[in-house]
Amino acid sequence: MKLLVADKFEERALEELKHLGLELVYEPEVSPEALGQKLAGVGILIVRTKQVTASAIEAGAQLHLIVRAGPGTAGIDVPAASARGIYVAACPGKNAIAVAELTMALIAAIDRRIPDAVAQLRLGRWERTELARAEGLFGKTIGLAGFGAVAREVALRAKAFGMNIVAHGRSLTPQRAAEHGVAHARNLEELASRSQIFSVHLPLTSNTRGAIDKSVLDALPEGSIVINTARPEVVDYAALAAAVESRKLRVGLDVFPEEPGSGSAQFESPLFQLDGVVYGTPHIGASTKQAEHALAAETVRIVRSFVRTGDVPNCVNVCATSPARYQMVVRSLDKVGVLANVLGVVKRHGLNIEELSSTIFEGATAACTKMRVTGRPSEACVQEIKAFAEVLHVDVVALPNMA
């Protein structure tokens, strides 16, 4: 099977992929527009930041699996992959520590105005009086918008700073918050009102796009610190710019609207023209050697599992709840054509098989095939299958409705 790595990837991980017996093609510089042309004959595609469009997926007729060496599937047209029966997997949580470290670094830099102090020293100026007015972080309350892997790592580090922690997340309950040693906020406005430092760790979904809006920012105490190392789309940056001026917010950002991408490029943001404390980094939160190694290792694990067992860890586009409502269990002799005969009967009776698995018993004499189907097999269907001489027994079991 051919594997295409279409983004920069750790050399040691590339060697591990070669040892899986795959035909490895490494083209990290291929453009998103040209990606489709490179997918002919490719069974597995690995990307990191590269966009994988519907047209590229359409061109990959032999594509079985797309792996993003990152925490989500941003840039991959997952519905297009699902429509063609292509697995899509990601590497959640593997860069969480790196992003959490940058989050804490931005908080400390804002509180102590470290970039300003460095800039003044480089100009030959000793501005101790002006720059020695930090409030300090001990005893401050940090609000975490979202409580996924990154936010939990931030919470651990904030505790070491002696900070109080309050969090809000879609699936975060008061009980679960207490288990993690953090306070619980019912919504983002309440979270903001209780926070002197407000750190955004929301994934981008239809529900979180623009979630940090004017109402949330207006709930922050004046002079609060706002950090975004998550996604630019979850924050209303126009409202944030207004709040920097009106509410004296101090801001640290690693993500921006309309980023130029990797490499060196000209970049301007209206936020840096404001008369306030606004610090930023060029989307480097996940970019540490430790994080790159963890992401590469997880990517190799996913590919290895798929190649050796057919299982795809961290798959994001397989139905969590099957539409199947009944399971037909067929015990039979392990002979050529038995399963084909059974499937022919199922087809004639208009049943759609959602899942199928077979187990071969020791000695390779007997087999057990389990078929999950959407409708209840009729008695006529069951009797027709039982009539085959090689079939030992047939059972129909109602499945619990997990929807």
RODO-2510 file (C-alpha; in nm, 4 decimals, decimal comma):
residues 403
     n   res          X          Y          Z
     1     m     0,0000     0,0000     0,0000
     2     k     0,1226     0,3490    -0,0848
     3     l     0,1401     0,6134     0,1911
     4     l     0,1748     0,9849     0,1157
     5     v     0,3080     1,2214     0,3822
     6     a     0,2088     1,5658     0,2551
     7     d     0,3492     1,7832     0,5359
     8     k     0,6790     1,8072     0,7206
     9     f     0,7199     1,5054     0,9446
    10     e     0,9730     1,3800     1,1957
    11     e     1,2485     1,1775     1,0278
    12     r     1,2474     0,9054     1,2914
    13     a     0,8738     0,8591     1,2420
    14     l     0,9221     0,8346     0,8664
    15     e     1,1619     0,5452     0,9238
    16     e     0,9058     0,3719     1,1446
    17     l     0,6448     0,4062     0,8720
    18     k     0,8814     0,2480     0,6197
    19     h     0,9222    -0,0516     0,8500
    20     l     0,5473    -0,1186     0,8226
    21     g     0,6044    -0,2405     0,4696
    22     l     0,4420     0,0622     0,3086
    23     e     0,5546     0,2386    -0,0063
    24     l     0,6348     0,5768     0,1475
    25     v     0,6122     0,8961    -0,0570
    26     y     0,7285     1,2091     0,1255
    27     e     0,6239     1,5373    -0,0389
    28     p     0,5853     1,8011     0,2332
    29     e     0,5922     2,0919    -0,0109
    30     v     0,2983     1,9802    -0,2264
    31     s     0,0321     2,2523    -0,2453
    32     p    -0,3312     2,1881    -0,1469
    33     e    -0,4279     2,2560    -0,5081
    34     a    -0,1907     1,9879    -0,6371
    35     l    -0,2647     1,7345    -0,3636
    36     g    -0,5342     1,5575    -0,5636
    37     q    -0,2877     1,4855    -0,8439
    38     k    -0,0577     1,3123    -0,5943
    39     l    -0,3265     1,0815    -0,4536
    40     a    -0,3428     0,8396    -0,7455
    41     g    -0,2786     0,4944    -0,6018
    42     v    -0,2406     0,6284    -0,2448
    43     g    -0,4074     0,4279     0,0316
    44     i    -0,3062     0,6382     0,3353
    45     l    -0,2582     1,0153     0,3538
    46     i    -0,0880     1,1972     0,6408
    47     v    -0,1183     1,5748     0,6755
    48     r    -0,0539     1,8243     0,9486
    49     t    -0,1694     2,1696     0,8403
    50     k    -0,2423     2,1058     0,4740
    51     q    -0,5967     2,1446     0,3473
    52     v    -0,7574     1,8290     0,2084
    53     t    -1,0512     1,9354    -0,0073
    54     a    -1,3448     1,7380    -0,1403
    55     s    -1,1930     1,7467    -0,4893
    56     a    -0,8649     1,6025    -0,3599
    57     i    -1,0547     1,3272    -0,1782
    58     e    -1,2529     1,2559    -0,4942
    59     a    -0,9265     1,2118    -0,6816
    60     g    -0,8000     0,9582    -0,4267
    61     a    -0,9961     0,6599    -0,5572
    62     q    -0,7847     0,4120    -0,3562
    63     l    -0,7717     0,6210    -0,0397
    64     h    -0,8642     0,4318     0,2790
    65     l    -0,7371     0,6551     0,5600
    66     i    -0,6508     1,0213     0,6233
    67     v    -0,4558     1,1006     0,9391
    68     r    -0,4057     1,4532     1,0667
    69     a    -0,0956     1,4767     1,2831
    70     g    -0,2711     1,7253     1,5069
    71     p    -0,5462     1,7488     1,7679
    72     g    -0,8389     1,7967     1,5294
    73     t    -0,9419     1,7643     1,1660
    74     a    -0,9226     2,1320     1,0657
    75     g    -0,8670     2,1638     0,6912
    76     i    -0,9952     1,8143     0,6077
    77     d    -1,3350     1,7846     0,4388
    78     v    -1,4582     1,5121     0,6726
    79     p    -1,8104     1,4860     0,5189
    80     a    -1,6510     1,4269     0,1764
    81     a    -1,4327     1,1526     0,3234
    82     s    -1,7295     0,9949     0,5006
    83     a    -1,9300     0,9930     0,1773
    84     r    -1,6569     0,7823     0,0163
    85     g    -1,6070     0,5500     0,3156
    86     i    -1,2638     0,6903     0,4022
    87     y    -1,1530     0,6867     0,7651
    88     v    -1,0362     1,0185     0,9135
    89     a    -0,8287     1,0129     1,2332
    90     a    -0,6575     1,2762     1,4478
    91     c    -0,4107     1,2912     1,7383
    92     p    -0,5998     1,4550     2,0252
    93     g    -0,4191     1,5798     2,3324
    94     k    -0,0644     1,5155     2,2087
    95     n     0,0277     1,8848     2,1885
    96     a    -0,1700     1,9857     2,4968
    97     i     0,1352     2,0390     2,7173
    98     a     0,3046     2,2609     2,4579
    99     v    -0,0027     2,4842     2,4214
   100     a    -0,0498     2,4976     2,7985
   101     e     0,3122     2,6060     2,8453
   102     l     0,2695     2,8903     2,5953
   103     t    -0,0553     2,9916     2,7641
   104     m     0,1193     3,0285     3,0978
   105     a     0,4136     3,2056     2,9325
   106     l     0,1805     3,4661     2,7786
   107     i     0,0069     3,5196     3,1130
   108     a     0,3374     3,5747     3,2925
   109     a     0,4692     3,7944     3,0099
   110     i     0,1633     4,0184     3,0269
   111     d     0,1670     4,0456     3,4036
   112     r     0,5399     4,1308     3,4128
   113     r     0,5434     4,3090     3,0736
   114     i     0,8498     4,1086     2,9752
   115     p     0,8494     4,2000     2,6022
   116     d     0,8338     4,5704     2,6893
   117     a     1,1209     4,5362     2,9347
   118     v     1,3354     4,3562     2,6763
   119     a     1,2537     4,6192     2,4127
   120     q     1,3546     4,9020     2,6468
   121     l     1,6824     4,7331     2,7405
   122     r     1,7659     4,6846     2,3732
   123     l     1,7104     5,0572     2,3264
   124     g     1,9584     5,1188     2,6080
   125     r     1,6918     5,2341     2,8534
   126     w     1,6535     5,1281     3,2174
   127     e     1,2792     5,1713     3,2887
   128     r     1,2595     5,0020     3,6261
   129     t     1,0101     5,2468     3,7767
   130     e     0,7598     5,2054     3,4916
   131     l     0,7956     4,8290     3,4515
   132     a     0,8134     4,7255     3,8182
   133     r     0,4371     4,7532     3,8703
   134     a     0,3214     4,3958     3,8106
   135     e     0,0261     4,2768     4,0146
   136     g     0,1496     3,9171     4,0408
   137     l    -0,0394     3,5973     3,9653
   138     f    -0,0597     3,4355     4,3099
   139     g    -0,4183     3,4311     4,4348
   140     k    -0,5633     3,5495     4,1038
   141     t    -0,8592     3,3646     3,9485
   142     i    -0,8142     3,2153     3,6036
   143     g    -1,1231     3,1241     3,4024
   144     l    -1,0886     2,8436     3,1492
   145     a    -1,3341     2,8572     2,8584
   146     g    -1,3449     2,4911     2,7604
   147     f    -1,2040     2,2066     2,9644
   148     g    -1,0371     1,9725     2,7182
   149     a    -0,6833     1,8384     2,7246
   150     v    -0,5127     2,1795     2,6944
   151     a    -0,7279     2,3475     2,9587
   152     r    -0,6648     2,0636     3,2019
   153     e    -0,2888     2,1051     3,1543
   154     v    -0,3252     2,4809     3,2075
   155     a    -0,5160     2,4098     3,5286
   156     l    -0,2305     2,1966     3,6619
   157     r     0,0209     2,4744     3,5957
   158     a    -0,2064     2,7480     3,7300
   159     k    -0,2354     2,5559     4,0572
   160     a     0,1437     2,5585     4,0834
   161     f     0,1273     2,9398     4,0536
   162     g    -0,1172     2,9486     4,3456
   163     m    -0,4079     3,0601     4,1290
   164     n    -0,7780     2,9882     4,1775
   165     i    -0,9378     2,8077     3,8838
   166     v    -1,2920     2,8216     3,7491
   167     a    -1,3985     2,6512     3,4270
   168     h    -1,6877     2,6135     3,1864
   169     g    -1,7202     2,3441     2,9218
   170     r    -1,9994     2,1841     2,7231
   171     s    -1,9616     1,8516     2,9016
   172     l    -1,8169     1,9823     3,2279
   173     t    -2,0491     1,9145     3,5212
   174     p    -2,0055     2,0554     3,8725
   175     q    -1,9154     1,7055     3,9938
   176     r    -1,6498     1,6549     3,7259
   177     a    -1,5111     2,0029     3,7923
   178     a    -1,4803     1,9196     4,1615
   179     e    -1,2955     1,5978     4,0752
   180     h    -1,0380     1,8101     3,8899
   181     g    -1,0143     2,0584     4,1764
   182     v    -1,1678     2,3512     3,9860
   183     a    -1,4808     2,5586     4,0367
   184     h    -1,7671     2,5363     3,7869
   185     a    -1,9313     2,8180     3,5904
   186     r    -2,2728     2,7675     3,4296
   187     n    -2,1992     2,9754     3,1182
   188     l    -1,9313     3,1905     2,9577
   189     e    -2,0690     3,5182     3,0939
   190     e    -2,0568     3,3866     3,4495
   191     l    -1,7079     3,2509     3,3861
   192     a    -1,5898     3,5915     3,2619
   193     s    -1,7426     3,7765     3,5572
   194     r    -1,5450     3,5573     3,7999
   195     s    -1,2130     3,5768     3,6116
   196     q    -0,9194     3,8117     3,6388
   197     i    -0,7465     3,6015     3,3729
   198     f    -0,9637     3,4547     3,0968
   199     s    -0,8074     3,1809     2,8830
   200     v    -0,9825     3,0405     2,5763
   201     h    -0,9544     2,6670     2,5010
   202     l    -1,2654     2,5991     2,2944
   203     p    -1,2638     2,3765     1,9860
   204     l    -1,4184     2,5281     1,6735
   205     t    -1,7733     2,4018     1,6178
   206     s    -2,0950     2,5568     1,4927
   207     n    -2,1809     2,6276     1,8571
   208     t    -1,8478     2,7867     1,9566
   209     r    -1,7878     3,0075     1,6517
   210     g    -1,7882     3,3646     1,7860
   211     a    -1,8771     3,2382     2,1352
   212     i    -1,6418     3,4857     2,3047
   213     d    -1,8401     3,7913     2,2002
   214     k    -1,9080     4,1384     2,3359
   215     s    -2,1371     4,0097     2,6110
   216     v    -1,8654     3,7786     2,7429
   217     l    -1,5891     4,0393     2,7168
   218     d    -1,8068     4,3034     2,8858
   219     a    -1,8536     4,0655     3,1809
   220     l    -1,4789     4,0664     3,2516
   221     p    -1,3487     4,2922     3,5289
   222     e    -1,1660     4,5965     3,3947
   223     g    -0,7968     4,5321     3,3350
   224     s    -0,8379     4,1558     3,3004
   225     i    -0,5992     3,9428     3,0989
   226     v    -0,7437     3,7597     2,7961
   227     i    -0,5534     3,4724     2,6334
   228     n    -0,6437     3,2858     2,3140
   229     t    -0,4233     2,9933     2,2133
   230     a    -0,7152     2,7948     2,0671
   231     r    -0,8822     2,9117     1,7435
   232     p    -0,9329     3,2683     1,6175
   233     e    -1,2880     3,1922     1,5021
   234     v    -1,4167     3,1368     1,8560
   235     v    -1,3405     3,4986     1,9550
   236     d    -1,4999     3,8142     1,8126
   237     y    -1,1731     4,0005     1,7469
   238     a    -1,3499     4,3277     1,6661
   239     a    -1,5223     4,3169     2,0039
   240     l    -1,1906     4,2229     2,1642
   241     a    -1,0185     4,5254     2,0077
   242     a    -1,2947     4,7513     2,1381
   243     a    -1,2657     4,5999     2,4858
   244     v    -0,8877     4,6587     2,4935
   245     e    -0,9599     5,0299     2,4641
   246     s    -1,2807     5,0586     2,6652
   247     r    -1,2116     4,8096     2,9438
   248     k    -0,8305     4,8220     2,9476
   249     l    -0,8074     4,4497     2,8795
   250     r    -0,4586     4,3041     2,8440
   251     v    -0,4357     4,0461     2,5691
   252     g    -0,2096     3,7569     2,4667
   253     l    -0,2782     3,5812     2,1366
   254     d    -0,1274     3,2903     1,9465
   255     v    -0,4004     3,2708     1,6804
   256     f    -0,5315     3,5361     1,4434
   257     p    -0,7898     3,5755     1,1677
   258     e    -0,6456     3,5354     0,8171
   259     e    -0,3101     3,3969     0,9209
   260     p    -0,0555     3,3824     0,6360
   261     g     0,0377     3,0209     0,7132
   262     s     0,3748     2,8618     0,7764
   263     g     0,7111     3,0187     0,6979
   264     s     0,7935     3,3891     0,6887
   265     a     0,5427     3,6449     0,5623
   266     q     0,4229     3,9986     0,6179
   267     f     0,1473     4,0182     0,8759
   268     e    -0,0582     4,2998     1,0222
   269     s    -0,3290     4,2989     1,2863
   270     p    -0,5319     4,6003     1,4019
   271     l    -0,4881     4,4782     1,7577
   272     f    -0,1203     4,5689     1,7558
   273     q    -0,2031     4,9265     1,6633
   274     l    -0,3977     4,9778     1,9853
   275     d    -0,2711     5,1752     2,2813
   276     g    -0,2764     4,8840     2,5241
   277     v    -0,0940     4,5708     2,6302
   278     v    -0,1347     4,3291     2,3392
   279     y     0,1231     4,0557     2,2962
   280     g     0,1268     3,7825     2,0371
   281     t     0,3061     3,4851     1,8891
   282     p     0,2679     3,3532     1,5300
   283     h     0,0606     3,0403     1,5996
   284     i     0,3439     2,8458     1,7617
   285     g     0,1524     2,7003     2,0568
   286     a     0,1882     2,3383     1,9500
   287     s     0,5332     2,3812     1,7999
   288     t     0,7804     2,2301     2,0404
   289     k     1,0101     1,9374     1,9743
   290     q     0,8338     1,7422     2,2477
   291     a     0,4927     1,8026     2,0907
   292     e     0,6160     1,7197     1,7400
   293     h     0,7577     1,3892     1,8657
   294     a     0,4338     1,3019     2,0487
   295     l     0,2211     1,3834     1,7438
   296     a     0,4474     1,1844     1,5125
   297     a     0,4454     0,8839     1,7466
   298     e     0,0655     0,8903     1,7684
   299     t     0,0354     0,9174     1,3908
   300     v     0,2576     0,6117     1,3484
   301     r     0,0470     0,4245     1,6049
   302     i    -0,2712     0,4976     1,4086
   303     v    -0,1199     0,3855     1,0788
   304     r     0,0334     0,0734     1,2359
   305     s    -0,3018    -0,0269     1,3864
   306     f    -0,4806     0,0203     1,0546
   307     v    -0,2217    -0,1749     0,8559
   308     r    -0,1981    -0,4644     1,1014
   309     t    -0,5534    -0,4979     1,2351
   310     g    -0,7803    -0,2757     1,0272
   311     d    -0,8729    -0,0751     1,3399
   312     v    -0,8395     0,3049     1,3309
   313     p    -0,7671     0,4678     1,6706
   314     n    -0,9037     0,8202     1,7183
   315     c    -1,1334     0,7877     1,4155
   316     v    -1,3696     1,0868     1,3987
   317     n    -1,6164     0,9889     1,1255
   318     v    -1,7537     0,6478     1,2214
   319     c    -2,1123     0,6491     1,3521
   320     a    -2,1086     0,6596     1,7296
   321     t    -2,4570     0,5048     1,7302
   322     s    -2,5346     0,2478     1,4617
   323     p    -2,8793     0,2629     1,2976
   324     a    -2,8913    -0,1182     1,3309
   325     r    -3,1686    -0,2416     1,5589
   326     y    -3,1261    -0,6189     1,5303
   327     q    -2,8350    -0,8583     1,5226
   328     m    -2,8464    -1,1871     1,3348
   329     v    -2,6023    -1,4456     1,4685
   330     v    -2,5236    -1,7284     1,2264
   331     r    -2,3154    -2,0248     1,3420
   332     s    -2,1955    -2,2336     1,0501
   333     l    -1,9271    -2,4591     0,9127
   334     d    -1,6184    -2,2716     0,7925
   335     k    -1,6555    -2,3566     0,4251
   336     v    -1,6288    -2,1661     0,0978
   337     g    -1,9525    -2,0014    -0,0101
   338     v    -2,1442    -2,0294     0,3183
   339     l    -2,1292    -1,6593     0,3980
   340     a    -2,2037    -1,5710     0,0352
   341     n    -2,5219    -1,7825     0,0486
   342     v    -2,6307    -1,6171     0,3736
   343     l    -2,5712    -1,2685     0,2364
   344     g    -2,7691    -1,3563    -0,0752
   345     v    -3,0698    -1,4425     0,1400
   346     v    -3,0340    -1,1225     0,3427
   347     k    -3,0257    -0,9224     0,0204
   348     r    -3,3366    -1,0918    -0,1218
   349     h    -3,5286    -1,0040     0,1933
   350     g    -3,4318    -0,6357     0,1657
   351     l    -3,2246    -0,6112     0,4818
   352     n    -2,9381    -0,3586     0,4984
   353     i    -2,6329    -0,4810     0,6927
   354     e    -2,4763    -0,1984     0,8961
   355     e    -2,1991    -0,4037     1,0608
   356     l    -2,0606    -0,7529     0,9972
   357     s    -1,7953    -0,9543     1,1771
   358     s    -1,6890    -1,3193     1,1669
   359     t    -1,5031    -1,5330     1,4170
   360     i    -1,3270    -1,8552     1,3238
   361     f    -1,2986    -2,1140     1,6013
   362     e    -0,9973    -2,3271     1,6808
   363     g    -0,9444    -2,5949     1,4193
   364     a    -1,1043    -2,3756     1,1482
   365     t    -1,4072    -2,6044     1,1418
   366     a    -1,6773    -2,3634     1,2549
   367     a    -1,7447    -1,9924     1,2289
   368     c    -1,9769    -1,7404     1,3908
   369     t    -2,0939    -1,4448     1,1812
   370     k    -2,2678    -1,1488     1,3433
   371     m    -2,4679    -0,9158     1,1192
   372     r    -2,6248    -0,5966     1,2513
   373     v    -2,9250    -0,5021     1,0389
   374     t    -3,1690    -0,2116     1,0409
   375     g    -3,4864    -0,4212     1,0313
   376     r    -3,6023    -0,7395     1,2014
   377     p    -3,5363    -1,0444     0,9825
   378     s    -3,8608    -1,2225     0,9005
   379     e    -3,9227    -1,5830     0,9992
   380     a    -3,9077    -1,6726     0,6297
   381     c    -3,5601    -1,5153     0,6042
   382     v    -3,4384    -1,7037     0,9111
   383     q    -3,5775    -2,0358     0,7891
   384     e    -3,4211    -1,9897     0,4460
   385     i    -3,0783    -1,9416     0,6065
   386     k    -3,1312    -2,2384     0,8388
   387     a    -3,2082    -2,4553     0,5375
   388     f    -2,8460    -2,4471     0,4218
   389     a    -2,6776    -2,7722     0,5248
   390     e    -2,3644    -2,5877     0,6426
   391     v    -2,5597    -2,3599     0,8810
   392     l    -2,5621    -2,4861     1,2397
   393     h    -2,7896    -2,2291     1,4057
   394     v    -2,9422    -1,8813     1,3581
   395     d    -3,0443    -1,6346     1,6292
   396     v    -3,2025    -1,2889     1,6005
   397     v    -3,1321    -1,0507     1,8906
   398     a    -3,2893    -0,7100     1,9432
   399     l    -3,0251    -0,4435     2,0068
   400     p    -3,0746    -0,1709     2,2692
   401     n    -3,1569     0,1704     2,1270
   402     m    -2,8534     0,3801     2,2203
   403     a    -2,9612     0,6961     2,0381
***
